[in-house]
Amino acid sequence: MKKKEKAAIILKELRSLYPDATCTLDYKTPLELLIATQLAAQCTDARVNIVTKDLFKKYRNAEDFASADLSELEEDIKPTGFFRNKARNIKECCIKILRDYNGKVPDNMEDLLSLPGVGRKTANVILSTIFNKPGVIVDTHCMRLANRLGLTKSQNPDIVERDLMKILPKSEWANFSHCLVFHGREICHARKPKCENCCILPYCAYGNKNIK
């Protein structure tokens, strides 16, 4: 079976299982989603949502984050892990947004990648969720499942992104990513995946080998 055909079948199965698969970070503005996505690095969305509930009441806009006391901001986001790097990046990111983009979150990949702490994953979250632009969002779940399903052989997120872009219609890039994330959380765990309960087991070499 060709990868395009396999990907189409997998997407159909997963969309029926997770019809509401989408970004699970809580936000009200593009800036809030940008910051929440940065905080989500090496952290669960659930924990980020707990932290941002108070964070976004304290810091209401780019000006507030840009002028924040760094040590205080570190303490505010500490539960998300890697808080020193994250706090510095968030502060510098907001300074740059104010200076170079008139206080608005950019709507294109090049400008988003120019922001401190923003990589392709974060940029694609913003582009697909806020601006309705196609983007493959490669997080740890997406990378793990794409490899197990034989859709890529790389552990490099940029290469995984390109491999998935080649076999999926642009209109489904984000949907496919979100479906893989949901399935990774529910069934295809990094350790002890529930292969016996997996609706896409027939298309997964890893699963068929693992279940025997």
Beta strands, then each sheet from edge to edge (+ up, - down):
end
